[in-house]
Amino acid sequence: MAAMNATARLGAFAATAATTRLAPDVATKAAICLLDSLGLAVAARAEPTAVAARSMTTQVPKGPRTARIWADGRHAALSEAVLANGVAVHAHFQDDTDHDSWTHPGSLISPVAVSLGETLDAPLSTVLKALTTGYAALKWLGAGEAVARGLIGRGVRTSPTFGTIGAAAAGAVLLGLDAAKATNAIAIAACTTGGTLEPVRCGSDEWRVQNGRAAHGGLIAAELAAHSVQGAPDALEGPKGLLRSLAGLEHAPVQWREAPDAATMIGIMAKPFATLGDNMSAVLAAHAVHRDRIDLSLVKRITVAIWRPYTEYPGTSFKGPFTRTVQTQASTAFAVAAMLRYGRLNYDMGVEHRQDPEIMALVAKTTVEPDDIGTHLDASVEIELQDGTRHRRNSREAPQVLVFQDEARAADVFENRMSGAGMPAAEARSLAVDVLAAAGNGGSMPIRTLLDRLTGSTKETRT
């Protein structure tokens, strides 16, 4: 018998996931990531691209093949809801990060797992299995960065490219596809995926749409496969498949010889600040400096050291002038300067302060240096004052729970986001606690119940 190729291996993994019980710690982490995605979509309800995507949906009565728009509680056709929710989760550039694939899984996987789960009246446990399958598929596709870096080197953005495939894997779990049909879902997604890095480089808006379209594309791939549409058998590794055509790699990575591992869900990183994942460690170091209360008027020079690949990512080296919000979110210098000045870095910072003279003065004094010794989690910020005094902090000094959230941190973040959108804080915390408890107890809560509570208290505020 011929050895299973990578496309079939990923399909087989998705086919078995629906009947495989999640380990308690994996289920809890999946619930943490789910809360992160839902809260972000609601928090971004006023972002222009999210508003545009939502306005393109057609409101319909609750019924078969409909799902809710999380930002306002309206029902739309399932595929429209997945697209709009995906754009919303990604709208503030704060959705979670998988390092191996250089992706933001929350906006790619959660819209399919939750919205399709709502349509099928699935319990939370099944939604979390689908979500975990999609997240694990992304990490597996990235292959310890090997395939991810291949894509990036050719100007291809990893989130929308891997995202369609991961979303298809999640959809396959919810639809209960067998190995053959799940493999077709993976193949259809792999042959209809992609997105370039140009929007991130220049600061335009369609990077948000890329992730929403990837979620949408994954849903379509899974549903087509459910109807026996066939995909290319060797879509990932074939002579004209994704690996060679998009990533420019001739040989499949060793990671693809084994099935994905659901336990890799544990390593997903949250983004406490609204900036590129590449900048997160630098901002954590800058946050530590900010707490030292240095007189910024005396700053002579700011030196930021981050992992070399991050210094080479499109947009990170840009130092202005900042005419678009996304330019500030990509810029390492802006992110560090804003944190030093204000001690916070939310989405509104790039909207309201992109021409802030105090931030721009600090940006002009900032030099970003590549670090060949540390990892993606390491960065330092050193401030040199006019009298020669130096203050240096590094990212490891920050509480790791900011990035690797536990249940308490996840509940705090969800409460803050939802209370900012109009849900009473006590209701928001109660929902978060109940979701986390349900995940740990087998996840019998219907996903529709979760969404009833999510959208019910804030519907009037958000419309």
N, C-alpha and C positions, 0 to 999 in steps of 0.2 A: 504494500500500500504506500502511495506517495506521502511524503511528509506534509503536514498541514502548513499552509503558507500563512503569512501574517494576517491577511484579510479574514481568512477562515478562523484563525485563532482568536481574533478579537470578536468575531461573530459568535463563536462558541462560548466565550466568556460572558457575553451579554445574554445568551440564551439560558445559561445556568444560573445567572444572578437572581432571577425572580424567585427561585426556590431555595436560595442559599441564605441562611440567617446571618445577619450582620452581627459581628462582635459588639458588645455593649459600648466600648469606647469609640468604635467606628460609627455606630448609629448616633451617638451623642455628638461627635464631630460633624456628621452630616446635618444634624439638626441645627448646630451652631452656624454652619454655612448657609443653611436655608433661611434662618432668621436674618442673617446679614443681607442676603439678596432681597428679601421682602422689604426690609427696612429701607434699603437704599432706593428701591423703586419708588416707594412712597415719598421719601425725602427729596427725590429729584423730580417731583411732579410738575414743577414750574420751569425746568430747564427747557430751552426752546426746541431742541431736537426731540426730546421726549414728548413735549406738547404736540409737535408736528406729527410724530408717529401715532400718537393717541387720536389726533383729529382725523386721521385717515381711516380709522376703524368705523364700522357701522354698528350702532347700538342695536341690539336685538333682544327679544325676551329670553329669559333663561330657558334652555332646552337642550336637546341633543346636539353635540358637536359645538357647544358654546363654552366659553370660559371667561373669567373676570379679568378686567384690566385692574391691576392692583392699585394703581394710583387714584382711581375714583370709584371703583366698585361696579362699573357698568359691565354688562355682558356683551361680548362680540363673538364672531366666528372664531373657532379655536385657533386657526392659523394666524389670524389677525391679532389675537390676544398674545400669542407667543412672541410675535414680532415686536409689538408695542412694549410688552414687559421686558424683553431682552434689551431693547434700546434704553429703557428707563433704568434698569439695574446698572448699566454701563455709563449712564449719562454723566455722573460726577467723577468718573475715572477712579472709583474707590472700591470696586468689587475685588474680591479676594484674588490671590495669586498662587499659581503653581509654578515653581521655579524650573523644573525639568522641561516643561513644555513652553515656558515663557507665555502662559496664557492667563486669562481671567475667567475661571470656570463659572463663577456665579451668574454672569450674564449669558453664558452659553448653555448651561445645563439646567439650571433651576427653572427657567421659563417652560421648558418642555416637561420636566419632571412634575412640576406643580400644575400647569394648565392642562396637560393631558391627563394627569391624575384626577383633576377636578372633573373633567369630562367623563371619565370612566368610573367616577365615584370610588376612587381607590382609598385605602387607608393610608395613614401617614407612613406606616412601615414599608409599604410598597413604593411610595414616593421616595423614601430615603434610600431604598435599594437602587432605584433608578438613578437617583442623584449620585450615589456613590459609584455606580458603574460608569457613569459619564465622566466623573472626576478622575477615576482610575484610568479610564481610556485615554484621557488627555495626557496624564503623566507618562503612560506607556508609549504613546505616540511620540512624545518629546524625546524619549530614550536617553535620559540623563543629559539633556541638551543637544545631543548629537544631531538629531533631525531638526530640532528647533533652531539651532545655530545655522544649519544648512539653509533653511528657509530665510532666516533674517539676512544672511549674507547675500541672498539673491533679491532682496527687497520685498520679500513676501512676509506679511504679518501672520504670526502664529495663531493668535486667538481665533480669527475667523476661518483659518485654514484647518486647524485641528478641531475647532469648535463644532463644525457641521458634523464631523464624524463622532465626536463625543456625545453630541445631542442625539444622533441617530441611535447610538448604543443605549442611551437612557430611554428613548422611545421604544426600543425593542423590548426592554424589560417590562414596561407598562403594558405593551400590547401582547406580551406573552409569546413572542415569536420563537419558533424553533431555531435550531442552529443554522439551517439552510436559509431561512428567511432573514434571520438576524445578520448573517453574512452578506446577503443581498443589500440589507439596509446600510451596512458599513460601506459596501462597494459603491452604492449609489451616492452616498454622501461624499466619499473620497473623490469621486469623479465629477462632482458638481460644486466643489468648494474653492475657497481662496479669497484673498484680499491683500492689497499692497500696503507698504509702510508709508506711502507718501502723505496721507492725511496726518499722521503723527509728526512727520518731519516738518510740514508747513503749518500745522496748527488749524486745519480745517475740521469740519464737523462730522464727516462721514465715517470716522472710526467707530462712532457710537452705532451707526447703522450697520456696519460690518458685523458686529457681534449679534445684533438683533436678527440680521439676515442669516447668520450661521445657525442660531437656535431654530429659526423658521425652516431653514434648509434641512436640518436634522430631523425635525418633525415630519417633513414631507418625505424624506428618504425612508423613514421607518414605516410610514403609512403606505407608501407605494410598495414596499417590500411585503407588507401584510397582505396586499392584493396580488401577490405573486409576480410583481415586476422584478426582472432579473438585473443584477449589476455585474460589472466586470469581475471575473473570479480572482484576478490578481491585481486589484485596483491599487493596492499600496506598493507592491514590489515589482509590478510588471515592467516590461521594457519601456512603456509609455505611462507608467503609473505615477503616483504622487511622489514617491521617493526620488526618482530620477528627474521627472519633469519639473517639479516645483522646488525640491530641496537640493537638486544637483548632486545627489549621492548615488554611487554605483552599487554599494553593498548595504544590505539591511543591517541595522545595529543588532548586537547580541541580545539586547533587551527584548527584541521582538520574537526571540526563539521560545520565550516562556509567556504564559498568559499574564494579563495584568493582575495586580494585587490590590484588593479592596482596602487593605490596611494602609496603603499609601495616602489615603484620605487624611490621616492624622497629620501629615506634614504640610497641609494647605495653610498659607499665610494670609491673615487679614491685613487690610490696609487702613491703618488708623488715620491717615491723612490723604487728602485729595491731590495726589500727584502720581506720576509714573511709579510703578513698582521699583524701577531702577533707582529712584531717588529716596526710597523709604528709609534705608539705613542712614543716609546722610542727614535726613530730616530728624531722625531719632537722636543723632549726635548733636544736631543744632538745638533740639529741644532741651538737651542737658545743659548746653552752653547758656541758653536763655534763662534757665533757672539760677545761673550764677549772677544774674543782674549786672552784667557788664555795661558800662556807659558806652553806647554805640557811637556817640559823637567822637570818641577817642580812638576809634578803630583805624588802623593803618592798612592792614591786610587780612584777608580771610583765605585760608587754604583748606580745601575740601579734598580728602582722599577717599575714593571709592573703587570698587572692583573694576578692573580695566574694561571688561565687556560693556559695562554700563556707560562708561564714558564714550563708547563708540556707537551707542544706540541713537537712531535719528531723533533730533530735537533736544537731547539732553545738554548739548554744549551751547545752545542758543542763549544769548545774553541781552536780547532786545534789539530795537524797541519792540515792546509787546503790544501788538494791536489786536490779538485774539486771545481768548481765555485759554485755549488749548496750548498755546505757546508757553504760557506760564506753568501749566501743569507738566509739560515735558522738561522744562528747564531746571537743571540741578541748581544753578546759581539763584534763580528766583525762589525756588522752594526753600533753600537754606536761608536766604535773606529774609523772606517773609516770616519764617519761624523765629529767627533771631529777633526780629522787630516786634512781632505780635504774640509769639508763643502759641500760635495755632496755625493751622493750614487746612481750611475747609474750601469747598468749591467757590464760595462767595469771595474768597480772597483774590482769586484770579479775575473775577468779574469786576470787583470794586476797587482793587488796589494794583492793577497791572501797570499803572503809570504813577504809582505812589513815589514821590521823590525820595523819601527815606529808604524805601526798598531798593529803588534804582541806584542810589548812592552806594548801598552795600553790594549790590550786584556788580557794580563797576570795580569794587575792590576784591572780588572773589576770583580765585583761580581754582580750577578743578583738576586734580592730578590723578592719573591712573594708579591703582594699587595692584601689583602682581603677586602679592603675598596672601592677602586676606581672601575671604569668600564673598558671596553675594550678600551675606548678612553683616559684613564688616564695613565700617566707614568711620572717618574721623573729621572733626571740624576744629581747626586751630585759629584762634583770633590773636593777631599781633597788634598791640596798642602803640600809640605814637611814642611812648617812652621805652619801647622795646619789650615790655611785659607780654608774656604769651599765656593764653588759656587754651587748653586742649581737652576735648571730650570725644568719646567714641560711642558707637551705637550699642555696644555690649553693656553700657551702663544703664540703658533704658530698660524698664520692666519688659521682659519677654512676652508677658501676657498681652501686651498691646498688639503683637503680631500673631502669636500662637494663643488664640483666645481660649479661655476656659468658660465654664457655664456662667459663672458670675459676671465675667466681663461681657459675654455675649448678651446677657440680659440687660446689663447697663447700657450697652450701645443701642440695642433695640428700643429700650425705653426712651432714650434721648431722641432718637430719630422719630419715633412715632408720636411722642408728646409734642415735638416740634411741628408735626403735621396735624395736630388737633386732637389726637387720642388722649384721654386722661392718662396720666403717668401710671396710676395704679392699674388700669386696665391693660396697658402695654406690658408692664412687668408681669402681670398675672398670665397673659398670653404666652410670653416668652418662657416663663417657668413651667407652664403646663405643656408646652411643646417639648421642652427638654426632658421633662419627666416622662411624657408619653414615649419619647424615643428610647429612653432607658428601660421602659417597661414593655417593649414589644411593639409600640406604635399603633395601637388600635384606634386612635383618634381618626375620624374621617378627615381627609384633607379639606373637604367642603366646610367642615366645622371651623377649622383654622381660618379659612378665608372669610367665612361669615363674620368672625370676630375681628379679623384684620380690617375689613372694609366697612363694617357696620357702624363703628363709632366715629369714623372720620369722613364718611361719604359727603355730608353736607359741607364740610370744611374744604374738601378737595375739588368739588365740582365747580 
